[in-house]
Amino acid sequence: MATSSASGAHRWDADPILSVEHLFMRFGGLIAVNDLSFKVGRGDITALIGPNGAGKTTVFNCITGFYKPSEGRLVLGHGRAPTPDEVAEVTRIGERSLVGREAGVFLLERMPDHRVSGEAKVARTFQNIRLFTGMTVLENLMVAQHNALMAASGYSLKGLFGLPGWAGAQRAAVEKAKYWLDKVSLMDRADDPAGDLPYGAQRRLEIARAMCSDPILLCLDEPAAGLNPRESLELNTLLRSIRAEHGTSILLIEHDMSVVMEISDHVVVLDYGTKISDGTPEAVKSDPRVIAAYLGVDEDAVEEVEAEIHSEEATGASS
Ligand SMILES: Nc1ncnc2c1ncn2[C@@H]1O[C@H](COP(=O)(O)OP(=O)(O)OP(=O)(O)O)[C@@H](O)[C@H]1O
């Protein structure tokens, strides 16, 4: 999928669904995220990568409301990217969000996790799978739609009496669950306990569960962890189809470079809580800072490689 607009700008700059602005997260004396800014393009697959302990999961926890950032702003835009004036207005009036007919602005750093998922429509999966293992596969997908069903019940006893609005909502929830079971090839396991599924299937079920809440931004924490090469390829296909068929923007943390390089439009690289690279997969792959961070090379070596690249570029340009 093309990631540049006609003007040549990257989509993540031209139409960000999420802007991370000067994010800091401190745990006592430890700075896990250090003045981090980046954008997630609407409709893009964006990868957040970096060595172990770089701060990736902490960033996810801030975006999804599990942590309240020490400092910084997390602006999510429904419909289109919010203008600076709109963001300033929500900030000024001290609200979490401002939703109009065409667009909505959400300041995620002000929102607890249930509002980030329910109102801002950001869903996530976890590094360590968190399914309800004793419930069936189908039940896991029904629980994910609890909010919609509660709303249809009018938060009353309508459900118990089988009144039409609630019955219709329940039918729709079952249909949606079946749709996602089919998408992740788990229809034949619908009535099995989720804990009985093989590991790769549990990962797919987690993604299906997240999609049942109709997110506009899907955050996946190491979706390919523990998958074999065939399952990794299937994951790539699934994520591409989620983006193509549902327009869902995807932000993923991933160590599996075959997944990152194959499906990402945009890659952001963290090291020690700081952004060291940000660009297309091709640009990031050849960035000496990224190579150094992954290989554990020191700053001097990075500068040497950078100097070498620049001199090669200069020679190429003059010849
Ligand atoms: N709740 C917490 N309390 C204290 N320190 C924390 C907490 N959460 C994370 N950290 C620390 O913050 C740093 C970043 O951790 P984080 O889990 O975000 O890294 P990561 O890039 O996701 O690593 P990995 O790839 O290994 O999952 C680490 O030094 C970690 O020990």
The ligand as a Tripos MOL2 file, in Angstrom:
@<TRIPOS>MOLECULE
LIG
   31    33     1     0     0
SMALL
NO_CHARGES

@<TRIPOS>ATOM
      1 N1          6.0420   -0.9770   36.0400 N.pl3     1 LIG1
      2 C1          7.3630   -0.7790   35.9680 C.ar      1 LIG1
      3 N2          8.0790   -0.4250   37.0480 N.ar      1 LIG1
      4 C2          9.4080   -0.2090   36.9850 C.ar      1 LIG1
      5 N3         10.1300   -0.3290   35.8490 N.ar      1 LIG1
      6 C3          9.4720   -0.6890   34.7500 C.ar      1 LIG1
      7 C4          8.0600   -0.9400   34.7280 C.ar      1 LIG1
      8 N4          7.6770   -1.2700   33.4690 N.ar      1 LIG1
      9 C5          8.8020   -1.2430   32.7340 C.ar      1 LIG1
     10 N5          9.8650   -0.8960   33.4900 N.ar      1 LIG1
     11 C6         11.2430   -0.7310   33.0200 C.3       1 LIG1
     12 O1         11.2170    0.1380   31.9200 O.3       1 LIG1
     13 C7         12.1630   -0.2580   30.9330 C.3       1 LIG1
     14 C8         11.4720   -0.4870   29.6260 C.3       1 LIG1
     15 O2         10.6870   -1.6780   29.7300 O.3       1 LIG1
     16 P1          9.7030   -2.1560   28.5940 P.3       1 LIG1
     17 O3          9.0220   -3.4030   29.0690 O.co2     1 LIG1
     18 O4          8.8230   -1.0320   28.1760 O.co2     1 LIG1
     19 O5         10.7210   -2.4830   27.4120 O.3       1 LIG1
     20 P2         10.4470   -3.2680   26.0520 P.3       1 LIG1
     21 O6         11.1320   -2.5060   24.9770 O.co2     1 LIG1
     22 O7          8.9980   -3.5170   25.8790 O.co2     1 LIG1
     23 O8         11.2270   -4.6240   26.3250 O.3       1 LIG1
     24 P3         10.9730   -6.1080   25.7310 P.3       1 LIG1
     25 O9         11.3020   -6.0590   24.2740 O.co2     1 LIG1
     26 O10        11.9530   -6.9300   26.4940 O.co2     1 LIG1
     27 O11         9.5590   -6.4570   26.0230 O.co2     1 LIG1
     28 C9         12.8640   -1.5110   31.4740 C.3       1 LIG1
     29 O12        14.0660   -1.1050   32.0950 O.3       1 LIG1
     30 C10        11.8640   -2.0340   32.4770 C.3       1 LIG1
     31 O13        12.5240   -2.7480   33.5060 O.3       1 LIG1
@<TRIPOS>BOND
     1     1     2 1
     2     2     3 ar
     3     2     7 ar
     4     3     4 ar
     5     4     5 ar
     6     5     6 ar
     7     6     7 ar
     8     6    10 ar
     9     7     8 ar
    10     8     9 ar
    11     9    10 ar
    12    10    11 1
    13    11    12 1
    14    11    30 1
    15    12    13 1
    16    13    14 1
    17    13    28 1
    18    14    15 1
    19    15    16 1
    20    16    17 2
    21    16    18 1
    22    16    19 1
    23    19    20 1
    24    20    21 2
    25    20    22 1
    26    20    23 1
    27    23    24 1
    28    24    25 2
    29    24    26 1
    30    24    27 1
    31    28    29 1
    32    28    30 1
    33    30    31 1
@<TRIPOS>SUBSTRUCTURE
     1 LIG1         1 GROUP 0 **** ****
